Amino acid sequence: MDKQTQLSLAFAALADPTRRAILARLSKGEATVSELSKPFGLRQPTISKHLRVLEEAGFIRQGRDAQRRPRQLVVGGPLKGVDAWIRPFREQWEGRFDNLDSYLENMKRPPK
Amino acid sequence: MDKQTQLSLAFAALADPTRRAILARLSKGEATVSELSKPFGLRQPTISKHLRVLEEAGFIRQGRDAQRRPRQLVVGGPLKGVDAWIRPFREQWEGRFDNLDSYLENMKRPPK
């Protein structure tokens, strides 16, 4: 899968509040479908469907316990790609007051 | 619009490579539909449709020139929310080697 497709899949997976909340939960430690079902107040097939989307996008994977089949967060994973994509924009908004300063500085100069 | 809905709209808008490329282009300066149409090799109605999605998610707005109707990036905008959502995950993957260190440190201790 090329980088752009992977990034599109990642963003699409994150466009759902339940999936974002599942990722936040799994960042604290692995959990099974039934362990996720209760706190989220969702039926297990619904949770499984969300987990499938997250797994296809590379955010999560099966844990080691074959019996319980817990899911765990892939630390870093596609979020690193998302973060790298945002970085130049972040640099722009973090630098915007510097730019505003130099803009105002230019305004003060007499016109040529 | 509540924060979660706004975040979902933002992620959904970013799930398309053309829309991501348009945002990257607009981060360099405002552009009209026709100015975007050529380099992207897309028809103007297609560009307009993407711009509508980006505008609804709050990423872009109309520039000041009423005649040309350029679109400009909202510096910061919904990307700040996306960035804030990713932050705890970023801290986790950036800290993972520290955690590994302390894990290995614990391994060395004699069992109680």
gemmi code that builds the backbone of each chain (N, CA, C; Angstrom):
import gemmi

chains = {
    "A": [
        ("MET", (0.845, -1.196, 0.000), (0.000, 0.000, 0.000), (0.884, 1.249, 0.000)),
        ("ASP", (0.625, 2.191, -0.920), (1.488, 3.381, -0.945), (1.154, 4.312, 0.214)),
        ("LYS", (2.060, 5.264, 0.438), (1.998, 6.151, 1.601), (0.717, 6.981, 1.632)),
        ("GLN", (0.295, 7.494, 0.459), (-0.908, 8.331, 0.409), (-2.158, 7.525, 0.754)),
        ("THR", (-2.227, 6.286, 0.244), (-3.384, 5.430, 0.524), (-3.442, 5.099, 2.017)),
        ("GLN", (-2.268, 4.815, 2.584), (-2.165, 4.490, 4.003), (-2.634, 5.681, 4.854)),
        ("LEU", (-2.219, 6.885, 4.438), (-2.591, 8.103, 5.152), (-4.105, 8.342, 5.042)),
        ("SER", (-4.666, 8.087, 3.857), (-6.112, 8.261, 3.660), (-6.888, 7.282, 4.536)),
        ("LEU", (-6.435, 6.034, 4.595), (-7.064, 5.022, 5.439), (-7.011, 5.432, 6.910)),
        ("ALA", (-5.848, 5.968, 7.315), (-5.662, 6.381, 8.708), (-6.634, 7.501, 9.061)),
        ("PHE", (-6.686, 8.536, 8.212), (-7.585, 9.669, 8.485), (-9.046, 9.200, 8.494)),
        ("ALA", (-9.416, 8.323, 7.551), (-10.799, 7.839, 7.499), (-11.149, 7.070, 8.782)),
        ("ALA", (-10.201, 6.260, 9.273), (-10.443, 5.489, 10.505), (-10.639, 6.423, 11.700)),
        ("LEU", (-9.944, 7.555, 11.692), (-10.003, 8.506, 12.814), (-11.224, 9.426, 12.739)),
        ("ALA", (-11.989, 9.335, 11.650), (-13.151, 10.216, 11.471), (-14.362, 9.757, 12.279)),
        ("ASP", (-14.178, 8.803, 13.183), (-15.278, 8.297, 14.000), (-14.925, 8.417, 15.483)),
        ("PRO", (-15.800, 9.077, 16.279), (-15.471, 9.323, 17.689), (-15.282, 8.041, 18.515)),
        ("THR", (-16.035, 6.986, 18.194), (-15.875, 5.726, 18.935), (-14.513, 5.122, 18.660)),
        ("ARG", (-14.092, 5.154, 17.391), (-12.774, 4.600, 17.062), (-11.659, 5.412, 17.721)),
        ("ARG", (-11.829, 6.732, 17.776), (-10.814, 7.552, 18.470), (-10.767, 7.188, 19.955)),
        ("ALA", (-11.950, 6.983, 20.554), (-12.009, 6.641, 21.980), (-11.410, 5.245, 22.232)),
        ("ILE", (-11.625, 4.318, 21.301), (-11.037, 2.969, 21.438), (-9.508, 3.079, 21.420)),
        ("LEU", (-8.966, 3.880, 20.518), (-7.505, 4.059, 20.450), (-6.975, 4.650, 21.759)),
        ("ALA", (-7.695, 5.644, 22.292), (-7.274, 6.263, 23.559), (-7.289, 5.209, 24.675)),
        ("ARG", (-8.329, 4.368, 24.685), (-8.407, 3.297, 25.692), (-7.244, 2.311, 25.532)),
        ("LEU", (-6.962, 1.904, 24.289), (-5.905, 0.912, 24.059), (-4.509, 1.487, 24.320)),
        ("SER", (-4.383, 2.806, 24.318), (-3.075, 3.417, 24.631), (-2.725, 3.200, 26.105)),
        ("LYS", (-3.753, 2.845, 26.914), (-3.512, 2.562, 28.341), (-3.178, 1.084, 28.567)),
        ("GLY", (-3.411, 0.250, 27.542), (-3.155, -1.179, 27.683), (-4.120, -1.978, 26.826)),
        ("GLU", (-3.758, -3.220, 26.496), (-4.582, -4.032, 25.606), (-5.948, -4.361, 26.218)),
        ("ALA", (-6.911, -4.696, 25.371), (-8.260, -5.027, 25.833), (-8.935, -5.936, 24.815)),
        ("THR", (-9.827, -6.808, 25.322), (-10.582, -7.697, 24.438), (-11.859, -6.976, 23.977)),
        ("VAL", (-12.526, -7.601, 23.003), (-13.789, -7.050, 22.498), (-14.789, -6.900, 23.650)),
        ("SER", (-14.872, -7.926, 24.517), (-15.867, -7.848, 25.601), (-15.458, -6.806, 26.638)),
        ("GLU", (-14.165, -6.634, 26.849), (-13.712, -5.600, 27.783), (-13.997, -4.189, 27.253)),
        ("LEU", (-14.000, -4.054, 25.925), (-14.293, -2.750, 25.327), (-15.801, -2.514, 25.254)),
        ("SER", (-16.542, -3.608, 25.083), (-17.988, -3.524, 24.884), (-18.689, -2.815, 26.042)),
        ("LYS", (-18.343, -3.194, 27.292), (-19.044, -2.655, 28.465), (-18.880, -1.131, 28.606)),
        ("PRO", (-17.632, -0.632, 28.776), (-17.504, 0.815, 29.018), (-18.034, 1.678, 27.867)),
        ("PHE", (-18.000, 1.133, 26.641), (-18.463, 1.921, 25.504), (-19.979, 1.812, 25.310)),
        ("GLY", (-20.608, 0.871, 26.064), (-22.054, 0.698, 25.937), (-22.463, 0.295, 24.532)),
        ("LEU", (-21.610, -0.509, 23.876), (-21.901, -0.948, 22.504), (-21.891, -2.465, 22.454)),
        ("ARG", (-22.662, -3.032, 21.537), (-22.695, -4.476, 21.366), (-21.358, -4.943, 20.775)),
        ("GLN", (-21.002, -6.208, 21.074), (-19.699, -6.725, 20.636), (-19.511, -6.683, 19.112)),
        ("PRO", (-20.548, -6.995, 18.299), (-20.331, -6.908, 16.845), (-19.974, -5.484, 16.383)),
        ("THR", (-20.556, -4.496, 17.063), (-20.249, -3.095, 16.719), (-18.796, -2.781, 17.052)),
        ("ILE", (-18.360, -3.223, 18.243), (-16.962, -3.022, 18.643), (-16.034, -3.729, 17.641)),
        ("SER", (-16.377, -4.980, 17.302), (-15.542, -5.766, 16.375), (-15.382, -5.058, 15.034)),
        ("LYS", (-16.471, -4.455, 14.579), (-16.446, -3.743, 13.291), (-15.463, -2.564, 13.357)),
        ("HIS", (-15.546, -1.809, 14.453), (-14.625, -0.681, 14.623), (-13.172, -1.172, 14.717)),
        ("LEU", (-12.974, -2.284, 15.434), (-11.614, -2.824, 15.588), (-11.053, -3.245, 14.238)),
        ("ARG", (-11.932, -3.786, 13.379), (-11.489, -4.224, 12.057), (-10.977, -3.021, 11.245)),
        ("VAL", (-11.716, -1.929, 11.306), (-11.298, -0.711, 10.584), (-9.945, -0.215, 11.116)),
        ("LEU", (-9.810, -0.233, 12.450), (-8.558, 0.237, 13.061), (-7.387, -0.683, 12.709)),
        ("GLU", (-7.687, -1.991, 12.629), (-6.640, -2.965, 12.314), (-6.206, -2.824, 10.851)),
        ("GLU", (-7.189, -2.654, 9.948), (-6.870, -2.496, 8.522), (-6.034, -1.245, 8.264)),
        ("ALA", (-6.259, -0.214, 9.091), (-5.476, 1.023, 8.934), (-4.128, 0.914, 9.640)),
        ("GLY", (-3.895, -0.194, 10.367), (-2.599, -0.438, 11.007), (-2.436, 0.141, 12.401)),
        ("PHE", (-3.540, 0.651, 12.980), (-3.451, 1.272, 14.306), (-3.316, 0.248, 15.440)),
        ("ILE", (-3.934, -0.931, 15.249), (-3.939, -1.931, 16.320), (-3.578, -3.303, 15.755)),
        ("ARG", (-3.257, -4.216, 16.655), (-2.968, -5.597, 16.256), (-3.430, -6.524, 17.367)),
        ("GLN", (-3.434, -7.811, 17.038), (-3.776, -8.833, 18.029), (-2.676, -8.916, 19.075)),
        ("GLY", (-3.072, -9.032, 20.341), (-2.103, -9.263, 21.406), (-1.649, -10.714, 21.394)),
        ("ARG", (-0.806, -11.083, 22.336), (-0.205, -12.421, 22.287), (-1.098, -13.546, 22.816)),
        ("ASP", (-2.058, -13.210, 23.669), (-2.918, -14.224, 24.281), (-3.954, -14.733, 23.269)),
        ("ALA", (-3.688, -15.917, 22.672), (-4.529, -16.436, 21.595), (-5.954, -16.737, 22.070)),
        ("GLN", (-6.084, -17.080, 23.342), (-7.384, -17.433, 23.911), (-8.290, -16.191, 24.037)),
        ("ARG", (-7.747, -15.166, 24.677), (-8.542, -13.956, 24.960), (-8.619, -13.021, 23.746)),
        ("ARG", (-7.669, -13.155, 22.852), (-7.591, -12.309, 21.647), (-7.709, -10.806, 21.954)),
        ("PRO", (-6.853, -10.340, 22.856), (-6.888, -8.893, 23.121), (-6.328, -8.117, 21.940)),
        ("ARG", (-6.737, -6.837, 21.827), (-6.157, -5.969, 20.812), (-5.226, -4.993, 21.511)),
        ("GLN", (-4.139, -4.678, 20.848), (-3.234, -3.694, 21.421), (-2.896, -2.590, 20.422)),
        ("LEU", (-2.575, -1.437, 20.976), (-2.184, -0.299, 20.136), (-0.809, -0.567, 19.536)),
        ("VAL", (-0.635, -0.266, 18.261), (0.700, -0.244, 17.657), (1.268, 1.136, 17.997)),
        ("VAL", (2.179, 1.190, 18.988), (2.700, 2.491, 19.429), (3.439, 3.145, 18.253)),
        ("GLY", (3.085, 4.402, 17.984), (3.590, 5.051, 16.767), (2.646, 4.683, 15.640)),
        ("GLY", (2.941, 3.641, 14.900), (2.055, 3.168, 13.835), (1.659, 4.275, 12.870)),
        ("PRO", (0.435, 4.197, 12.297), (0.035, 5.188, 11.285), (-0.074, 6.603, 11.848)),
        ("LEU", (-0.167, 6.721, 13.190), (-0.241, 8.063, 13.783), (1.035, 8.861, 13.513)),
        ("LYS", (2.144, 8.146, 13.349), (3.400, 8.834, 13.019), (3.311, 9.505, 11.655)),
        ("GLY", (2.655, 8.829, 10.695), (2.460, 9.397, 9.368), (1.541, 10.612, 9.428)),
        ("VAL", (0.474, 10.494, 10.244), (-0.471, 11.595, 10.415), (0.264, 12.792, 11.026)),
        ("ASP", (1.065, 12.508, 12.045), (1.827, 13.555, 12.730), (2.813, 14.232, 11.768)),
        ("ALA", (3.476, 13.425, 10.950), (4.446, 13.974, 9.986), (3.738, 14.850, 8.954)),
        ("TRP", (2.514, 14.459, 8.571), (1.771, 15.252, 7.595), (1.389, 16.611, 8.194)),
        ("ILE", (1.023, 16.626, 9.478), (0.593, 17.873, 10.134), (1.769, 18.812, 10.414)),
        ("ARG", (2.983, 18.227, 10.599), (4.137, 19.007, 11.075), (4.351, 20.358, 10.364)),
        ("PRO", (4.408, 20.403, 8.996), (4.644, 21.708, 8.360), (3.559, 22.736, 8.682)),
        ("PHE", (2.304, 22.262, 8.835), (1.220, 23.188, 9.191), (1.420, 23.701, 10.621)),
        ("ARG", (1.852, 22.789, 11.511), (2.082, 23.173, 12.907), (3.180, 24.230, 12.981)),
        ("GLU", (4.244, 23.994, 12.209), (5.338, 24.970, 12.183), (4.839, 26.326, 11.700)),
        ("GLN", (3.875, 26.271, 10.753), (3.330, 27.531, 10.237), (2.527, 28.266, 11.307)),
        ("TRP", (1.617, 27.556, 12.025), (0.795, 28.299, 12.984), (1.596, 28.666, 14.233)),
        ("GLU", (2.609, 27.881, 14.556), (3.438, 28.251, 15.704), (4.306, 29.462, 15.379)),
        ("GLY", (4.612, 29.628, 14.082), (5.447, 30.746, 13.661), (4.667, 31.974, 13.255)),
        ("ARG", (3.325, 31.883, 13.343), (2.539, 32.954, 12.730), (2.724, 34.305, 13.411)),
        ("PHE", (3.001, 34.337, 14.714), (3.170, 35.630, 15.374), (4.505, 36.270, 15.024)),
        ("ASP", (5.505, 35.434, 14.769), (6.772, 35.945, 14.235), (6.513, 36.618, 12.887)),
        ("ASN", (5.717, 35.915, 12.046), (5.415, 36.468, 10.724), (4.634, 37.768, 10.850)),
        ("LEU", (3.683, 37.788, 11.805), (2.883, 38.985, 12.022), (3.795, 40.132, 12.451)),
        ("ASP", (4.749, 39.828, 13.333), (5.716, 40.826, 13.781), (6.468, 41.440, 12.602)),
        ("SER", (6.992, 40.567, 11.721), (7.789, 41.102, 10.609), (6.878, 41.832, 9.612)),
        ("TYR", (5.614, 41.396, 9.541), (4.641, 42.077, 8.680), (4.413, 43.500, 9.193)),
        ("LEU", (4.194, 43.601, 10.524), (3.952, 44.919, 11.134), (5.194, 45.792, 11.021)),
        ("GLU", (6.355, 45.148, 11.135), (7.621, 45.856, 11.003), (7.733, 46.494, 9.610)),
        ("ASN", (7.324, 45.718, 8.600), (7.353, 46.223, 7.215), (6.371, 47.381, 7.001)),
        ("MET", (5.224, 47.291, 7.701), (4.196, 48.322, 7.601), (4.727, 49.688, 8.060)),
        ("LYS", (5.607, 49.636, 9.074), (6.125, 50.885, 9.673), (7.065, 51.635, 8.733)),
        ("ARG", (7.683, 50.862, 7.800), (8.667, 51.487, 6.905), (8.005, 52.481, 5.956)),
        ("PRO", (8.656, 53.570, 5.665), (8.074, 54.525, 4.708), (8.004, 53.890, 3.314)),
        ("PRO", (6.954, 54.173, 2.557), (6.862, 53.602, 1.197), (7.994, 54.123, 0.330)),
        ("LYS", (8.439, 53.259, -0.565), (9.567, 53.633, -1.441), (9.116, 54.642, -2.484)),
    ],
    "B": [
        ("MET", (-21.607, 23.386, 16.688), (-21.050, 22.038, 16.473), (-20.142, 21.669, 17.652)),
        ("ASP", (-20.366, 20.482, 18.261), (-19.498, 20.118, 19.386), (-18.119, 19.676, 18.893)),
        ("LYS", (-17.194, 19.624, 19.854), (-15.779, 19.384, 19.552), (-15.547, 18.038, 18.836)),
        ("GLN", (-16.263, 16.989, 19.286), (-16.080, 15.668, 18.678), (-16.568, 15.646, 17.230)),
        ("THR", (-17.705, 16.291, 16.969), (-18.250, 16.347, 15.605), (-17.289, 17.113, 14.697)),
        ("GLN", (-16.745, 18.215, 15.228), (-15.794, 19.036, 14.488), (-14.532, 18.227, 14.118)),
        ("LEU", (-14.078, 17.437, 15.099), (-12.887, 16.606, 14.905), (-13.176, 15.509, 13.864)),
        ("SER", (-14.359, 14.927, 13.924), (-14.736, 13.892, 12.947), (-14.792, 14.474, 11.546)),
        ("LEU", (-15.389, 15.662, 11.422), (-15.454, 16.352, 10.121), (-14.055, 16.632, 9.585)),
        ("ALA", (-13.153, 17.070, 10.481), (-11.781, 17.393, 10.089), (-11.070, 16.138, 9.577)),
        ("PHE", (-11.139, 15.046, 10.337), (-10.473, 13.805, 9.916), (-11.066, 13.296, 8.599)),
        ("ALA", (-12.390, 13.372, 8.446), (-13.030, 12.899, 7.213), (-12.540, 13.729, 6.017)),
        ("ALA", (-12.414, 15.053, 6.211), (-11.957, 15.922, 5.127), (-10.519, 15.580, 4.723)),
        ("LEU", (-9.708, 15.168, 5.713), (-8.295, 14.859, 5.450), (-8.087, 13.463, 4.855)),
        ("ALA", (-9.161, 12.673, 4.773), (-9.053, 11.294, 4.277), (-8.945, 11.228, 2.757)),
        ("ASP", (-8.750, 12.358, 2.104), (-8.645, 12.385, 0.648), (-7.329, 13.046, 0.229)),
        ("PRO", (-6.532, 12.377, -0.615), (-5.210, 12.902, -0.974), (-5.269, 14.250, -1.707)),
        ("THR", (-6.300, 14.448, -2.542), (-6.409, 15.734, -3.247), (-6.674, 16.862, -2.255)),
        ("ARG", (-7.560, 16.599, -1.270), (-7.852, 17.651, -0.283), (-6.622, 17.966, 0.559)),
        ("ARG", (-5.844, 16.925, 0.889), (-4.604, 17.191, 1.644), (-3.634, 18.035, 0.806)),
        ("ALA", (-3.548, 17.713, -0.492), (-2.643, 18.457, -1.375), (-3.117, 19.904, -1.549)),
        ("ILE", (-4.437, 20.110, -1.600), (-4.975, 21.483, -1.718), (-4.588, 22.285, -0.470)),
        ("LEU", (-4.711, 21.669, 0.708), (-4.333, 22.373, 1.947), (-2.849, 22.738, 1.933)),
        ("ALA", (-2.022, 21.799, 1.478), (-0.578, 22.062, 1.405), (-0.313, 23.232, 0.455)),
        ("ARG", (-1.038, 23.256, -0.685), (-0.891, 24.355, -1.649), (-1.323, 25.688, -1.037)),
        ("LEU", (-2.474, 25.677, -0.327), (-2.988, 26.930, 0.234), (-2.142, 27.425, 1.408)),
        ("SER", (-1.349, 26.526, 2.003), (-0.464, 26.966, 3.095), (0.651, 27.875, 2.559)),
        ("LYS", (0.861, 27.846, 1.227), (1.858, 28.727, 0.592), (1.246, 30.058, 0.170)),
        ("GLY", (-0.100, 30.147, 0.210), (-0.760, 31.379, -0.205), (-2.106, 31.082, -0.830)),
        ("GLU", (-3.006, 32.061, -0.834), (-4.366, 31.848, -1.346), (-4.368, 31.530, -2.840)),
        ("ALA", (-5.440, 30.879, -3.291), (-5.575, 30.511, -4.709), (-7.049, 30.408, -5.072)),
        ("THR", (-7.343, 30.701, -6.331), (-8.719, 30.583, -6.822), (-8.953, 29.154, -7.328)),
        ("VAL", (-10.223, 28.850, -7.596), (-10.575, 27.531, -8.140), (-9.810, 27.274, -9.434)),
        ("SER", (-9.753, 28.282, -10.307), (-9.083, 28.058, -11.604), (-7.571, 27.917, -11.422)),
        ("GLU", (-7.010, 28.642, -10.436), (-5.575, 28.507, -10.173), (-5.235, 27.122, -9.604)),
        ("LEU", (-6.205, 26.528, -8.886), (-5.969, 25.182, -8.341), (-6.222, 24.117, -9.398)),
        ("SER", (-7.165, 24.410, -10.290), (-7.590, 23.431, -11.295), (-6.430, 22.942, -12.161)),
        ("LYS", (-5.599, 23.898, -12.631), (-4.527, 23.530, -13.569), (-3.488, 22.581, -12.957)),
        ("PRO", (-2.781, 22.984, -11.887), (-1.716, 22.095, -11.362), (-2.246, 20.741, -10.889)),
        ("PHE", (-3.495, 20.705, -10.447), (-4.047, 19.435, -9.959), (-4.604, 18.579, -11.093)),
        ("GLY", (-4.698, 19.172, -12.296), (-5.216, 18.422, -13.438), (-6.639, 17.943, -13.210)),
        ("LEU", (-7.423, 18.776, -12.507), (-8.811, 18.414, -12.224), (-9.740, 19.493, -12.748)),
        ("ARG", (-10.953, 19.107, -13.117), (-11.935, 20.074, -13.591), (-12.380, 20.972, -12.435)),
        ("GLN", (-12.788, 22.198, -12.781), (-13.151, 23.154, -11.734), (-14.273, 22.674, -10.806)),
        ("PRO", (-15.323, 21.992, -11.332), (-16.373, 21.508, -10.402), (-15.829, 20.521, -9.367)),
        ("THR", (-14.841, 19.714, -9.773), (-14.234, 18.743, -8.846), (-13.469, 19.482, -7.752)),
        ("ILE", (-12.683, 20.499, -8.168), (-11.950, 21.333, -7.201), (-12.944, 22.015, -6.245)),
        ("SER", (-14.016, 22.575, -6.812), (-15.018, 23.280, -5.998), (-15.624, 22.365, -4.942)),
        ("LYS", (-15.867, 21.122, -5.328), (-16.458, 20.146, -4.406), (-15.508, 19.889, -3.235)),
        ("HIS", (-14.224, 19.706, -3.558), (-13.228, 19.486, -2.495), (-13.121, 20.714, -1.587)),
        ("LEU", (-13.161, 21.916, -2.225), (-13.055, 23.152, -1.439), (-14.240, 23.283, -0.489)),
        ("ARG", (-15.418, 22.838, -0.934), (-16.618, 22.915, -0.096), (-16.439, 22.053, 1.151)),
        ("VAL", (-15.915, 20.838, 0.958), (-15.684, 19.930, 2.099), (-14.684, 20.553, 3.079)),
        ("LEU", (-13.618, 21.137, 2.515), (-12.588, 21.766, 3.363), (-13.138, 22.990, 4.094)),
        ("GLU", (-14.036, 23.729, 3.427), (-14.612, 24.926, 4.031), (-15.580, 24.527, 5.158)),
        ("GLU", (-16.388, 23.498, 4.900), (-17.347, 23.041, 5.911), (-16.641, 22.525, 7.166)),
        ("ALA", (-15.456, 21.953, 6.974), (-14.688, 21.451, 8.118), (-13.895, 22.581, 8.788)),
        ("GLY", (-13.913, 23.782, 8.182), (-13.273, 24.943, 8.798), (-11.810, 25.147, 8.443)),
        ("PHE", (-11.306, 24.357, 7.487), (-9.882, 24.458, 7.124), (-9.563, 25.701, 6.300)),
        ("ILE", (-10.533, 26.100, 5.470), (-10.273, 27.225, 4.559), (-11.432, 28.219, 4.608)),
        ("ARG", (-11.192, 29.413, 4.074), (-12.242, 30.437, 3.983), (-12.010, 31.257, 2.727)),
        ("GLN", (-13.023, 32.061, 2.401), (-12.915, 32.961, 1.250), (-11.898, 34.055, 1.552)),
        ("GLY", (-11.057, 34.373, 0.582), (-10.142, 35.495, 0.722), (-10.889, 36.811, 0.527)),
        ("ARG", (-10.200, 37.935, 0.591), (-10.878, 39.234, 0.593), (-11.301, 39.733, -0.787)),
        ("ASP", (-10.663, 39.213, -1.833), (-10.953, 39.695, -3.193), (-12.268, 39.078, -3.691)),
        ("ALA", (-13.361, 39.876, -3.620), (-14.699, 39.365, -3.943), (-14.814, 38.941, -5.414)),
        ("GLN", (-14.031, 39.599, -6.278), (-14.081, 39.299, -7.707), (-13.470, 37.924, -8.009)),
        ("ARG", (-12.252, 37.732, -7.538), (-11.513, 36.507, -7.845), (-11.948, 35.327, -6.967)),
        ("ARG", (-12.518, 35.634, -5.812), (-12.946, 34.608, -4.847), (-11.836, 33.585, -4.537)),
        ("PRO", (-10.671, 34.056, -4.118), (-9.631, 33.096, -3.741), (-9.992, 32.419, -2.420)),
        ("ARG", (-9.430, 31.227, -2.213), (-9.598, 30.545, -0.920), (-8.286, 30.635, -0.180)),
        ("GLN", (-8.368, 30.797, 1.141), (-7.140, 30.823, 1.928), (-7.214, 29.854, 3.094)),
        ("LEU", (-6.049, 29.405, 3.500), (-5.958, 28.492, 4.642), (-6.270, 29.263, 5.912)),
        ("VAL", (-7.059, 28.653, 6.814), (-7.227, 29.198, 8.159), (-6.034, 28.661, 8.957)),
        ("VAL", (-5.032, 29.523, 9.191), (-3.812, 29.036, 9.870), (-4.205, 28.553, 11.272)),
        ("GLY", (-3.755, 27.361, 11.612), (-4.232, 26.742, 12.860), (-5.525, 26.017, 12.538)),
        ("GLY", (-6.644, 26.666, 12.755), (-7.956, 26.104, 12.407), (-8.152, 24.709, 12.980)),
        ("PRO", (-8.905, 23.847, 12.284), (-9.210, 22.522, 12.825), (-7.961, 21.643, 12.999)),
        ("LEU", (-6.866, 21.996, 12.294), (-5.639, 21.198, 12.441), (-5.109, 21.274, 13.865)),
        ("LYS", (-5.414, 22.375, 14.571), (-4.995, 22.481, 15.961), (-5.692, 21.432, 16.821)),
        ("GLY", (-6.971, 21.184, 16.532), (-7.725, 20.162, 17.264), (-7.179, 18.769, 16.969)),
        ("VAL", (-6.860, 18.535, 15.675), (-6.286, 17.256, 15.254), (-4.945, 17.044, 15.976)),
        ("ASP", (-4.144, 18.098, 15.984), (-2.829, 18.037, 16.630), (-2.973, 17.762, 18.135)),
        ("ALA", (-3.930, 18.425, 18.768), (-4.149, 18.240, 20.211), (-4.610, 16.805, 20.499)),
        ("TRP", (-5.400, 16.243, 19.583), (-5.859, 14.866, 19.785), (-4.685, 13.889, 19.683)),
        ("ILE", (-3.761, 14.132, 18.767), (-2.616, 13.230, 18.565), (-1.592, 13.338, 19.698)),
        ("ARG", (-1.525, 14.527, 20.347), (-0.450, 14.819, 21.307), (-0.170, 13.701, 22.318)),
        ("PRO", (-1.190, 13.201, 23.071), (-0.886, 12.149, 24.058), (-0.277, 10.890, 23.435)),
        ("PHE", (-0.700, 10.567, 22.198), (-0.131, 9.403, 21.513), (1.330, 9.676, 21.151)),
        ("ARG", (1.583, 10.916, 20.698), (2.958, 11.292, 20.330), (3.867, 11.191, 21.555)),
        ("GLU", (3.373, 11.691, 22.681), (4.157, 11.620, 23.917), (4.450, 10.168, 24.276)),
        ("GLN", (3.471, 9.304, 23.977), (3.671, 7.885, 24.278), (4.765, 7.277, 23.401)),
        ("TRP", (4.695, 7.523, 22.066), (5.717, 6.871, 21.238), (7.085, 7.538, 21.385)),
        ("GLU", (7.087, 8.832, 21.699), (8.390, 9.478, 21.922), (9.013, 9.005, 23.227)),
        ("GLY", (8.153, 8.613, 24.189), (8.647, 8.171, 25.488), (8.876, 6.682, 25.585)),
        ("ARG", (8.595, 5.969, 24.493), (8.591, 4.507, 24.611), (9.953, 3.924, 24.963)),
        ("PHE", (11.048, 4.580, 24.562), (12.360, 4.014, 24.896), (12.715, 4.264, 26.355)),
        ("ASP", (12.225, 5.399, 26.886), (12.371, 5.638, 28.326), (11.658, 4.514, 29.088)),
        ("ASN", (10.427, 4.208, 28.630), (9.663, 3.164, 29.301), (10.377, 1.818, 29.197)),
        ("LEU", (10.965, 1.560, 28.039), (11.685, 0.308, 27.837), (12.873, 0.247, 28.801)),
        ("ASP", (13.553, 1.381, 28.949), (14.671, 1.452, 29.892), (14.240, 1.073, 31.306)),
        ("SER", (13.142, 1.683, 31.766), (12.737, 1.419, 33.143), (12.209, -0.020, 33.284)),
        ("TYR", (11.643, -0.540, 32.188), (11.195, -1.939, 32.181), (12.402, -2.876, 32.357)),
        ("LEU", (13.455, -2.600, 31.576), (14.660, -3.435, 31.646), (15.331, -3.283, 33.018)),
        ("GLU", (15.251, -2.070, 33.566), (15.803, -1.803, 34.900), (15.107, -2.685, 35.941)),
        ("ASN", (13.779, -2.764, 35.805), (12.991, -3.590, 36.734), (13.322, -5.074, 36.594)),
        ("MET", (13.608, -5.496, 35.357), (13.938, -6.899, 35.069), (15.188, -7.318, 35.833)),
        ("LYS", (16.122, -6.361, 35.983), (17.415, -6.668, 36.606), (17.282, -6.911, 38.111)),
        ("ARG", (16.235, -6.311, 38.704), (16.069, -6.437, 40.168), (15.757, -7.879, 40.552)),
        ("PRO", (16.278, -8.321, 41.698), (15.968, -9.682, 42.135), (14.482, -9.799, 42.484)),
        ("PRO", (13.841, -10.928, 42.168), (12.419, -11.082, 42.494), (12.207, -11.033, 44.010)),
        ("LYS", (11.076, -10.456, 44.399), (10.781, -10.339, 45.838), (10.452, -11.713, 46.421)),
    ],
}
model = gemmi.Model(1)
for chain_id, residues in chains.items():
    chain = gemmi.Chain(chain_id)
    for i, (resn, *xyz) in enumerate(residues, 1):
        res = gemmi.Residue()
        res.name, res.seqid = resn, gemmi.SeqId(i, " ")
        for name, pos in zip(("N", "CA", "C"), xyz):
            atom = gemmi.Atom()
            atom.name, atom.element = name, gemmi.Element(name[0])
            atom.pos, atom.b_iso = gemmi.Position(*pos), 0.0
            res.add_atom(atom)
        chain.add_residue(res)
    model.add_chain(chain)
structure = gemmi.Structure()
structure.add_model(model)
structure.setup_entities()
